[in-house]
Amino acid sequence: MFGNGAVLERLDKMLEDGINGTFEESDYDETKLSKLETKWLRYLAASKMSYQKTEEERQKLKELVSDISHQTRTPLANILLYTQLLQEQALPEESSLLVSEIRQQSEKLEFLIQSLVKTSRLETGTFQLFPEEQSVAPLIRAVTAQAEAAAAQKRIRITAAPADCTAKFDSKWTQEALYNILDNAVKYSPADSEIRIGTEPFELFVQISVSDSGCGIAEEELPRIFGRFYRGSNVREQSGVGIGLYLSRQIAEGQGGYITAESRQGTGSVFRLCLPR
C-alpha cells in the first residue's frame, strides 16, 4: 500500500514520464493506482497514434498543395502569355474584351493559388517565421511602395506618420500581412480619398494602424472578416478572393502578435496590426 505522499509522488512521475514520452507501466497488481497506470498507458498510446495520424494527414495535405502549385504553374503561365500575345494584335472590339476578361480571370486564379500555397505552408510549418527585433519604419516604407501604383490609379493618397520604434517580427512575412491590409484599404476606398498609416508603441506591443474612408464593414460581419474566403456582403461585386485577411492573421499570430478591426458601414475602417516588442 502507498501513503498519500507516495501516491502523489508516483502520479507526478507518471505525468512527467507521459510528457517526456518515457512512461512505462510498472508491475501490475490489483491496486487502484496500478489500474490507473494501465489506463494512463492506454491513453498515451491512443494519443500517440492520433498525433501520428494527424502528422501523416498534414504531410499529405502539404504534398497535395505542392503538387497543385507545381502542376498549375506552367498552364497558367502559358494562358497569360497567349492572352498577352492576343492583346497585342488588332482584334475586333468584342474579341478584345473577351481576351481581357480571360486575362483578368487567369490572374485572379494565379493569385488564389499562390495565396492557398502560402496559407498551407504557414499552417503546416513548411515556412517558418523568424521574428527579430528591428525598426518598424522600413516595413511601412516597403509596404507603402508596393501599394502606391494601385493607389495612384484611384488618386488615393497614402500618408504615413513617422515610426520611430522597434518590434520583433519576421520582415518578409510581416510585409505580406501589412500589405494585405493596405491593399484592401486601397481596393475598397473611393477615389480622391486618403489612407493613413499610424504607429503607436505600447509596453508589450507596437501597433500599426491603417485607416481609410471606404465603404466600411457591417457590425455583424466584423467577427467573420478574418475567416478564410469570407467576403463582406457590400464588396462581393468587387475583385478579390477573401483570403488576404485570413493570411494576415495567421502571420500575426504566428509571431506572437494579433490584428483587430474597427469599422462602421459607410464610414470607413481601421485595422490594427500589433507586433510584440
N, C-alpha and C positions, 0 to 999 in steps of 0.2 A: 504493500500500500504506500501511497505517496502522501506527504503532508501538503498543505496549501501552498507553501513556498516552493516545494519541489515541483508541484503541478504547474504553477505559473512559470517556473524556470524552464520546464520541459516544453510547455506550449510556446514560450518565447523562442526557444531553439527551433521548434518546428516551423514557426513563421519565418524566422531568419533563414533557415535552410531552404524554405519554399521560395523566398525572394531571390536567393542566390542560385536556385536550381540544383541544390545538392541534397534535397530531402530524401531520406530512405526510411522505410518502415522498420522499427526495431522488432525484437522478438515479440510475437503476438501472444497475448493471453486474453482472458475474458474480462479484463477491467474496462471501464468506460473510456479511460484515456487511450487504451490500445485500440478500441473500436474507432475512436476519434482519429487516431493516426491512420487507420485504414481508409476512412472516408476522405481524409486530407490528401492522401496519396492518390486516390481515385480522382479527386477534384483537380489536382495538379496535372495528372496525366491527360484529363479531358481538356484542361486549359491549354496545355502544350499542343495538343492535336488541333484545337481550334485556332491557335496562333499560327501554326504551320500552314493550315488550310487558308487562312486569311492572307499570309505572305505569298502562297502559291497563286491565289487569285489576283493579288496585286501585281505579281510578276507577269501573269498572263495579260492583264489589262495594259501594263506598260508595253509589252511586246506588240499587242494589238494596235495601240495608238501609234507606236513607232512604225509598224507596217503600213498603216493607213497613210501616215505622213509621207513615207517613202514612195508608196505606190501612186499617190495622187500628185506628187510634186511635178513630175515630168508632163503628164497630160494637161495640168493646169497651166504650166509654163508655155506649152505649145498653143493652147487655146488663146492665151493672152497675146502671144506672138502673132498668130494668124489674124486676130481681130485688129491688131495694130497695123498689119500689112494691108488689111482691107480698108481701114480708115484712111490710109494714105492714097487710096485710089479714088477716082471720080465715080461715085456711086449715086444712083437716084436717091432723093431725099428720104423716101420711106425705108430703103435698104440701109442707108446711113444711120437712121435712128435705131433700126434693129441691131446693127453691129455694135452701136454704142451701148445698147441695153445688154447685149451679151457680155461685153467687156465689164460693165459695172457689176453684173451678177457673178462673173468669174472672179473679180477682185474681192467681192464680198465673201465668196466661198473660200478663197485663199486665206483671207483674214480669219474666218471662222476656224479653219483647220489649224492655223498657226496658234490661235488662242486656245483651242482644245488641247493641243500638244503641250503648250506652256502650262496650262492648268493641271493636266495629267502628270507632268514631270514634277511639278511642285508637290502635288498630293502624294505621289509615290516615292518622293525623296530622291528622284533622279537628279534634279537640280537642287543643290544645297545653297542656302543663304549664308553669307559670311559677313555679318554686321561688324563694322569697326567705327570707332569714334572719328568723326570728320565734320567738316564745315557743311552747313546746310545751303549756303549761298550758291556754290557750283551746281548743286542738284536743281535748284529753282531756275538758274540760268539755262541749263541744258534742256529742261522740260519746256520752258517758255520758248526757246528757239525752235523746238520741234513743232509747237502749235502755231507759230507765227504765220505760216503760209495759209493755213485754213482760216485763221482769224482775219487775215488781210482780205480774203475774198469776200468777207461779210462786213469789212470795215469795222471790226471789233478791236478795241484797244485792250491790251493786257498790261496791267501795271502791277509791279511787284515792289513791296516795301523792302528796305534793307534788312538782310537776315544775318545779323552778327552773332551767331551762336553755333554750337556743335551738337550733334546727336549721334547715336550709334545705329548705323544702318548699312545695308548692302547697297552700294551705289547703283549698280546696273538694274537690279530688280526694283528698287525704290523709285527709280526714274520711270519704270514701267507703270508702277502703281499710281504715281502722281500724274503722269501723262494721261492715263485713262480718265482720271477725274477732270483734268483741264480740257481734254478733248471733248468730253460730254458737255462741259460748260460752253465751249465754242459751238458745238453742234446744236444745242438747244437754246442759245441766246439769240435775240433779234439782231438784225443789222444795226450798225452805228451805236452799239452799246459798249459797256465796259466790264471787264472781268478783273477782279482784284485778288492778288495773292498776298497774304499776310503771314507773318511768322511771330510766334509768341513763345518764349521759353518759360517753362514751369520747373518745379523742383525735380520731378521724375520724368517729364516728357517735354519734347519740343512740338508745338502744334503748328502745322502748316495749313492755312485755310484758303479755300478757293471760293470766292463769292461771285455770283452772277445775277443778272436781272432777267433770266429766261422765263420759261413757261411754268416753272415750279412743279412740285410733286404733291399730290393729294395726301392728306394726313394719314388716311387708312392704308396707303401704299408704301409709306416710308419704311415700315419694318421688313418689307419684301424686296426692296430695290437691290440688296446685295446678294439675292439668290441667283443661282445660275440660270441664264436665259430669260430672266424676268425683265419685262419692259413695261413702263408705265402706260396707262390707257391713253394718255394725251400725246404720246410720242410714237405710237406704233406705225404711223404713216411715214415716219422718217427713217433714214437708213440706220442700221445698227443690228446687232445680234444679241445684245443683252448679256454679255459675258465680261465686259471690262471691269465693272464694279466688283463683281464676284472675284475676279483675279486680283484686283487691288486689295481686297480684304484679306485674301489668302496670304499675300505678300506681307501686309502689315502685321497680321497676327503671327506669321511665321518667324518674325524677328522681335516679338515682344511688344508690338505696337497695336494700334486699333484705328478704325475710321468711324466717324459719326456724320450724320446728315441732318440738316435743319432746313425745312422748306415749307412754303405755303403755295398752293396753286395760284398761279398768276402773279406772284411777287418775287420769283427767283429762288435760289438755293444757296446754302453754304455747306460745303463739305470740309471736314477737318481730318487731316491725316496726322496722327500723333505717333512720334517716334521716340523710343526710350533714350534717355541721356546716359 
